Amino acid sequence: MATYNATAARTDDGWVVAVDGVGATQASTLADAGPLAEDMVAGRLAVDPATIQVVVRIQLPKNILDAIENRHAATGRRDQDPQWYAEADLQARRLLRDYGIGEPDIDAVLGSAGTQPE
């Protein structure tokens, strides 16, 4: 299986997903980013979609990345320090919301989907 790397960047209308060496497409949500990028790669390279995968990394400002990193650290100690986790989760979600990201995409950014922050 061939793996392609992509970067999703936030726009006013959703996300621009740029696949290294192939091109770019647009997605309205992060949930759509991977499948749309895979369709684009398969179409442009004339390959079977079942033979490729696209790993989508999310481009975000440093302050948001720091808040996400803090949340991930707090997640590992959630049982020992639930207040730290709650505060870290709230802060990360607030920054993402202020950046214009909707709830389904916030869940994706924070790790409940197959995307990774960059």
C-alpha angles and dihedrals in degrees: 000000000000117000123210126191122223137179123215116207124188119245133175090265101040129283137337109213114201116193112204111253095356112066143258138286136178130245129187092212136019089244087065096044099083098043093045091048090049091050090050093049092047092049097045095044096036094232133139108268089222089066097058141059130192121212108207120205119192119230110219137160117271095249090057092045089052091051091049091049090051090050091051090050090049091049090063090057097037094124094046097043112020093165092059090050093048092049093045092048092048092048094049092047092047093051092047091049091048088052088059100258117142126227099263090051091045089058089050093050092049093055111270092112135048096270130101130208115240 
